[in-house]
Amino acid sequence: MIIVPVKEGENIERSLKKFKRKFEKTGVMRELRSRQAFYKPSVVGRQQKLKAIYVQQLQQVEE
């Protein structure tokens, strides 16, 4: 359960923003989306490998 303490006189929009940030950090929505479909372990591994290659190429271009 996410609890966001609201101080007196604090803007409700600011409190809502804090709540949304905490909710994103928990990763609940990411988990739900990933569980909507089953991906074979080989497909997941391939995607991770391609992402790692992409990130490495970006880092090499920076240097």
Number of C-alpha atoms within 10 A of each C-alpha: 4 9 8 12 9 13 9 6 6 9 10 11 9 11 15 13 11 16 16 13 11 14 14 12 11 11 10 11 12 11 10 10 9 11 10 8 8 8 11 8 9 9 10 12 12 11 12 12 12 12 12 12 12 12 12 12 11 11 10 9 8 7 5
